């Protein structure tokens, strides 16, 4: 058995590669066929890849068809971004706006950042220019009021004053102390009720419609009926079931509008008096570099989108001489259905009776020191409660800075280069401008010795955020269509759209 096994092993041959081969037989010479397993694997792999590739192509085609039929042609077609479009969707523009407006401003302009006051006396650091920090101190929480010393250098104050003098200053509209707004609201003509009705009835159909009252409010020569009278008439018309007033209905409404008690709520506005000289300085492209620098600092201080600041009013420079003053007043106006903001009138509001100033915040710059007097006063700052009736105490009107300036809750002496910054409106709780802050009532004490130079920078915001968005979009479109010259930009930046207080 062992011999047989040894013979079998001797007959086996091994090739050079070490693989066991069959015994050599010269009578049966056949060619050996090499089978490569890799070829078989490649065919299977190819089939699998092709199957997955076709499935992927089919999935892509199905996805494209799904997106196409779900969007539909109505959503793909371009349309007018009306008031129903959310402001965050309506603000971005398909084309990059010019350098005066920035794309990020449109996406952020539906939100208005507010600086926290923390507490009265709190000091926080703000960066307004490279390599320099400014201290901002909270002076009041009602209204939210801050003081920033050194906001302007002495040289910058001098340049602004010189530019104002070169531009030329004019008297304020309410410069004459004896000429208050209350007198301006009185009719210049004595007209009967029938004559007033006939003048308002433009089509002479014997019925008074809303559009006829609104049309009269825009008439520059219609001084025979005050805005307060128009507001009362419009309120009576809207309360009428038919939406129109006959002569009989008009007699009742007009009689109510003439009662003196109807204008008690307008007391602070009708008694406003001011005596000073002022001018407006353009801050856009082509203006003096100091004016442009001030605007950039305002943007950095407020953290507001630059478009809101750039499309606001020009810088107002005021000069108070000996005895000049301004009674306590509000820089902005409460929001009402019958009014529209002066700065967004380009966007159109055909139902508004009057145009008012909509100023979200105020930054006041002191450009010179005052030897005596001339303080800025906030009569009701940080009061526990606010009541308009409490402003008149024992026959003394706290809004009359000529008589009661020393009784104000908060007074700041003019210091050259210092800036005061306060919000004229509260927040609406959704990131936009809310109601007028009644504690922002402020005025200027009479100058007893010396000259007082100040400048006001206002940021205009429409309480209707969609109206503000339409206005910014309209301005951007006009600027893109224009040649970009300074004159064209200046015509859109409200140099002629705003009136003084």
QUIKA-V807804 format. One line per field, one symbol per residue. ss: DSSP state (h for helix, s for strand, l for the rest). phi: phi as a letter, one per 40 degrees, with the letter a starting at -180 (. if undefined). A space follows every 50 residues. Layout:
ss: ???
phi: ???
This chain:
ss: lhhhhhhhhhhlsslllllsslllllllllllllllhhhhhhhhhhhhhh hhhhhhhhhhhhhhhhhhhhhhhhhhllllllllllhhhhllllllllll llhhhhhhllllllllllllllsssssssllssssssssssllsssssll lllhhhhhhhhhhhhhhllsslllllllllhhhhllllllllhhhhhhhh lllllllslhhhhhhhhlllllllllhhhhhhhhhhhhhlllllslhhhh hhhhhhhllhhhhhhhhhhhlllsslssssslllllllhhhhhhhhhhhh hhlllhhhhhllllssssssllllssssslllllllllssshhhhhhlll lllsssllsssssssslllllssllssslllllllllhhhhssllsslll hhhhhhhllsssllllllssssslssslllllsssslhhhlsssllsssl lsssssssssllllhhhhhhhhhhhhhhhhhllllhhhhhhhllllllll l
phi: .cccccccccccbbcccgccbcccbccbcbccccbccccccccccccccc cccccccccccccccccccccgccccccaccccccdccccccbcbccccc bbcccccbccbbcbcccgacgcbbcbbbadgabbcbbccabbccbbbbcg cbcccccccccccccccgbbccdbccdcbcccccccccbcbccccccccc cccfbgbbccccccccccccbcccacdcccccccccccccdcgabccccc dcccccccccccbcccdcccbcbababaabbcbcdgcccccccccccccc ccgcdcccccccccccbbbbcdgcaaccabcbbccbccbbcccbcccgac cccbbbcbbcabbbbcbacbcaggccbbcbdgccbbbccccbbfgbcccc ccbbcccccabbccbdgcbbbaccbcccgbgbcbccccccdaabccccag bbbbbbbbbcbcdccccccccccccccccccccgcccccccbbgcbbbbc c
